[in-house]
């Protein structure tokens, strides 16, 4: 599979998390609108065994998710950080992103090797928006307001992609992302949320392309498959929704339990992507992309 890194600058607040399956869902709908339903069905024909494209979560430019590494013993932590160990450990635990750097990626990854590269400064502002309640049956507003959490990214965002160039071309991927940026990403895009401009398209950084290890960090929100097993990670329940035309029918998918990006897996088979496609929809031909893009590293098991 070919590699692509897409760097974007958000021009408006974002109402949805930049998770890989959400990015894929909007990408698929945009592909359908631009190239037609037949083209979408063509690329999805063998999606359960051979995905045509897989995305990472979105990360601040030049970073990835903090890996879930093996916990360290109390005496080692205090010996490393001294009397400030509690503050340092609290900051590390709260951190979400770590800068890409050879000094930790190509050595045995543990809590101490990551510590100096963790991004502690805020990368987005969170705020609560006030909205009207809408009756979905009558499409009219009702009395009463509700609040919704929104984010505004203060830095550029990287999205990584692995794609099969026999099924989809890079120029088509770029055209689709240009369209998503124009019309908005995620929920409430009809009201101007999630709009971005493309900063640049690049190949993967070379430090992410090494494949000489048997453990990897997932850049995506996904699930294990027969070719990989979880070592360290954290799960969350995804209550997915349909986009596109299906928001007017039953927009809700069945919930799925996914591992967060930064989870670490072991494998005996080196591949471009891992994971699988989930059928969480009641509609035929619709998938939740739970494939994962790996970054191969050496970790303490």
C-alpha positions as CSV (number, residue, x, y, z in Angstrom):
1,X,0.0,0.0,0.0
2,X,1.1,3.6,-0.6
3,X,1.5,6.1,2.1
4,X,0.2,9.7,2.4
5,X,0.3,12.4,5.1
6,X,-2.3,15.1,4.9
7,X,-1.7,18.3,6.9
8,X,-4.7,20.6,7.4
9,X,-5.4,23.9,9.1
10,X,-8.9,24.1,10.7
11,X,-10.7,27.4,10.0
12,X,-13.7,26.7,12.3
13,X,-14.5,24.7,15.4
14,X,-14.9,21.0,15.2
15,X,-17.8,19.1,16.8
16,X,-16.6,15.5,16.2
17,X,-13.5,13.8,17.4
18,X,-10.8,13.2,14.7
19,X,-11.0,9.5,14.9
20,X,-10.0,7.2,12.0
21,X,-13.4,5.6,11.5
22,X,-15.2,8.9,11.4
23,X,-12.7,10.3,8.9
24,X,-13.2,7.2,6.8
25,X,-17.0,7.5,6.9
26,X,-17.0,11.1,5.7
27,X,-14.4,10.2,3.1
28,X,-16.6,7.4,1.7
29,X,-19.6,9.6,1.5
30,X,-17.6,12.3,-0.3
31,X,-16.2,9.7,-2.7
32,X,-19.8,8.7,-3.5
33,X,-20.9,12.3,-4.1
34,X,-18.0,13.1,-6.4
35,X,-17.4,9.8,-8.3
36,X,-20.8,8.1,-7.9
37,X,-22.3,5.2,-6.0
38,X,-20.9,2.6,-8.5
39,X,-17.3,3.7,-7.8
40,X,-17.9,3.5,-4.0
41,X,-19.4,0.0,-4.4
42,X,-16.4,-1.0,-6.5
43,X,-13.7,0.0,-3.9
44,X,-15.8,-1.6,-1.1
45,X,-16.2,-4.9,-2.9
46,X,-13.6,-6.8,-0.9
47,X,-13.3,-4.3,2.0
48,X,-13.5,-7.0,4.7
49,X,-10.3,-8.6,3.5
50,X,-8.5,-5.9,1.5
51,X,-9.3,-2.2,2.4
52,X,-8.8,0.4,-0.3
53,X,-7.8,3.1,2.2
54,X,-7.1,3.3,6.0
55,X,-6.7,6.5,8.0
56,X,-5.1,7.4,11.3
57,X,-6.7,9.6,13.9
58,X,-5.9,13.3,13.6
59,X,-2.8,14.5,15.5
60,X,-1.1,17.9,16.0
61,X,1.4,18.4,13.3
62,X,4.6,16.4,13.9
63,X,3.2,14.2,16.6
64,X,1.2,11.0,17.3
65,X,-0.8,9.7,20.2
66,X,1.1,9.0,23.4
67,X,1.7,5.2,23.4
68,X,0.2,3.1,26.2
69,X,3.5,1.6,27.5
70,X,4.1,-0.8,30.4
71,X,3.7,1.0,33.8
72,X,6.9,1.5,35.8
73,X,7.4,0.7,39.5
74,X,7.1,3.4,42.1
75,X,10.8,3.3,43.1
76,X,12.0,3.7,39.5
77,X,9.7,6.6,38.9
78,X,10.8,8.5,42.1
79,X,14.5,7.8,41.4
80,X,14.0,9.3,37.9
81,X,12.0,12.4,38.8
82,X,12.9,13.0,42.5
83,X,10.5,15.0,44.6
84,X,8.7,16.2,41.6
85,X,7.7,12.7,40.5
86,X,4.0,13.2,41.4
87,X,3.7,16.4,39.2
88,X,5.7,14.8,36.4
89,X,3.6,11.6,36.4
90,X,0.4,13.6,36.5
91,X,1.4,15.6,33.5
92,X,2.4,12.5,31.6
93,X,-0.8,10.8,32.4
94,X,-2.8,13.8,31.1
95,X,-0.8,14.1,27.9
96,X,-2.4,13.0,24.7
97,X,0.4,13.6,22.1
98,X,4.1,13.0,21.8
99,X,6.5,14.5,19.3
100,X,7.9,12.3,16.6
101,X,11.6,11.8,17.2
102,X,14.2,9.2,16.4
103,X,15.4,9.3,20.0
104,X,12.4,7.3,21.3
105,X,10.9,5.7,18.2
106,X,14.0,3.6,17.4
107,X,14.9,2.7,20.9
108,X,13.1,0.5,23.4
109,X,10.0,2.6,24.1
110,X,9.1,3.1,27.8
111,X,7.7,5.8,30.0
112,X,11.1,7.4,30.6
113,X,12.1,7.6,26.9
114,X,8.8,9.3,26.1
115,X,8.8,11.8,28.9
116,X,10.9,14.6,27.4
117,X,9.0,14.5,24.1
118,X,5.4,14.7,25.4
119,X,3.5,17.8,24.3
120,X,2.2,19.5,27.4
121,X,1.1,22.9,25.9
122,X,-2.5,23.0,24.7
123,X,-3.2,22.3,21.1
124,X,-6.8,23.2,21.0
125,X,-9.3,25.3,22.9
126,X,-12.5,23.7,24.2
127,X,-15.7,25.6,24.7
128,X,-19.4,24.9,25.1
129,X,-21.8,26.0,22.5
130,X,-25.5,26.6,23.0
131,X,-27.9,25.1,20.5
132,X,-31.7,24.8,19.8
133,X,-33.4,21.4,20.3
134,X,-34.7,20.1,17.0
135,X,-37.6,17.7,16.5
136,X,-36.3,15.2,13.9
137,X,-39.8,14.2,12.8
138,X,-41.2,17.7,12.1
139,X,-37.7,19.3,11.4
140,X,-38.7,22.3,13.6
141,X,-37.1,23.8,16.7
142,X,-38.6,23.1,20.1
143,X,-38.5,25.1,23.3
144,X,-35.4,24.6,25.3
145,X,-31.7,24.8,24.6
146,X,-28.8,22.3,25.1
147,X,-25.1,22.5,25.2
148,X,-22.4,20.8,23.0
149,X,-18.7,20.5,23.5
150,X,-16.6,22.0,20.6
151,X,-12.9,22.4,19.9
152,X,-10.9,24.9,17.9
153,X,-7.4,23.6,16.9
154,X,-4.7,26.2,17.4
155,X,-2.2,24.1,15.5
156,X,-2.1,22.3,12.1
157,X,-3.3,18.7,12.2
158,X,-1.7,15.6,10.5
159,X,-3.9,12.7,9.1
160,X,-2.0,9.6,7.9
161,X,-3.4,7.3,5.2
162,X,-2.5,4.0,3.6
163,X,-4.1,3.3,0.3
164,X,-4.2,0.8,-2.5
165,X,-3.3,2.7,-5.7
166,X,-4.9,0.0,-7.8
167,X,-8.3,1.0,-6.3
168,X,-7.9,4.7,-5.7
169,X,-5.4,7.3,-6.9
170,X,-3.6,9.9,-4.9
171,X,-5.1,12.7,-7.0
172,X,-8.6,11.4,-6.1
173,X,-7.8,11.3,-2.4
174,X,-6.6,14.9,-2.6
175,X,-9.8,16.0,-4.5
176,X,-12.0,14.3,-1.8
177,X,-10.1,16.0,1.1
178,X,-10.3,19.4,-0.7
179,X,-14.1,18.9,-0.9
180,X,-14.4,17.8,2.8
181,X,-12.4,20.9,3.9
182,X,-14.7,23.2,1.9
183,X,-18.0,21.7,3.2
184,X,-16.8,20.8,6.7
185,X,-15.9,17.7,8.8
186,X,-18.1,15.9,11.3
187,X,-21.3,17.0,12.9
188,X,-22.8,20.4,12.4
189,X,-20.8,21.0,9.2
190,X,-24.0,22.4,7.7
191,X,-23.6,25.3,10.1
192,X,-20.0,25.9,9.3
193,X,-18.2,23.5,11.7
194,X,-15.1,21.5,10.8
195,X,-13.9,23.5,7.8
196,X,-10.3,23.4,6.9
197,X,-7.7,24.1,4.3
198,X,-5.1,21.7,3.0
199,X,-1.6,22.8,4.1
200,X,0.4,20.1,2.3
201,X,0.4,16.5,1.1
202,X,3.5,14.4,1.8
203,X,4.8,10.9,2.0
204,X,5.2,9.3,5.5
205,X,8.2,10.5,7.5
206,X,10.9,7.9,7.1
207,X,11.0,7.3,10.9
208,X,7.5,5.9,10.6
209,X,8.3,3.5,7.7
210,X,10.7,1.0,9.5
211,X,9.3,-2.5,9.7
212,X,11.9,-4.5,11.6
213,X,10.1,-5.0,14.9
214,X,7.3,-7.3,16.0
215,X,5.4,-4.8,18.1
216,X,3.6,-1.6,16.8
217,X,1.8,1.5,18.0
218,X,-1.6,2.0,16.3
219,X,-2.1,5.4,14.8
220,X,-5.8,4.5,14.4
221,X,-8.9,3.7,16.5
222,X,-9.3,0.0,15.8
223,X,-9.6,-3.6,16.9
224,X,-7.2,-6.6,16.9
225,X,-7.3,-9.2,14.2
226,X,-5.9,-12.7,13.8
227,X,-2.5,-11.2,12.9
228,X,-2.1,-9.1,16.0
229,X,-2.7,-9.3,19.8
230,X,-3.0,-6.4,22.3
231,X,-0.1,-5.7,24.7
232,X,-1.1,-2.4,26.2
233,X,-4.0,-0.2,25.4
234,X,-7.2,1.4,26.3
235,X,-10.7,0.8,24.9
236,X,-13.7,3.1,24.4
237,X,-17.2,2.5,23.2
238,X,-18.0,4.1,19.9
239,X,-21.7,5.1,19.3
240,X,-21.4,5.6,15.6
241,X,-23.9,7.4,13.4
242,X,-24.4,7.4,9.6
243,X,-23.7,10.4,7.6
244,X,-24.8,11.6,4.2
245,X,-28.4,10.8,3.1
246,X,-28.9,8.3,5.9
247,X,-29.2,11.0,8.6
248,X,-32.8,11.3,7.5
249,X,-33.6,7.6,8.2
250,X,-32.2,5.7,11.2
251,X,-28.8,7.4,11.7
252,X,-27.6,5.2,14.5
253,X,-25.2,2.3,14.3
254,X,-24.7,-0.5,16.8
255,X,-22.1,0.5,19.4
256,X,-18.6,-0.9,19.0
257,X,-15.7,-1.3,21.4
258,X,-12.4,0.0,19.9
259,X,-8.9,0.5,21.1
260,X,-7.6,4.0,21.2
261,X,-4.8,5.2,19.0
262,X,-1.6,4.8,20.9
263,X,-2.5,1.2,21.9
264,X,0.4,-1.3,21.4
265,X,0.0,-4.7,19.7
266,X,2.3,-7.6,18.9
267,X,2.4,-9.5,15.7
268,X,4.3,-12.3,13.9
269,X,3.4,-11.0,10.4
270,X,4.6,-7.6,9.1
271,X,1.8,-5.9,7.2
272,X,0.8,-2.4,6.0
273,X,-2.4,-2.4,8.0
274,X,-4.1,-4.5,10.7
275,X,-7.6,-4.8,12.2
276,X,-10.8,-5.4,10.3
277,X,-14.0,-4.0,9.0
278,X,-17.0,-4.1,11.4
279,X,-20.6,-4.4,10.4
280,X,-22.3,-2.0,12.9
281,X,-24.9,-0.8,10.4
282,X,-28.3,-2.1,9.7
283,X,-27.8,-1.2,6.0
284,X,-26.1,-3.6,3.6
285,X,-22.7,-2.5,2.2
286,X,-21.9,-0.1,5.1
287,X,-18.8,-0.7,7.2
288,X,-17.1,0.8,10.2
289,X,-13.4,1.0,9.3
290,X,-11.6,-0.5,12.3
291,X,-8.3,-1.1,10.4
292,X,-5.2,0.3,12.0
293,X,-2.0,1.9,10.6
294,X,1.0,0.6,12.5
295,X,4.2,2.2,13.6
296,X,6.7,-0.5,14.4
297,X,8.7,0.0,17.6
298,X,10.5,-2.0,20.3
299,X,8.7,-2.0,23.7
300,X,9.1,-3.7,27.0
301,X,6.6,-6.5,27.2
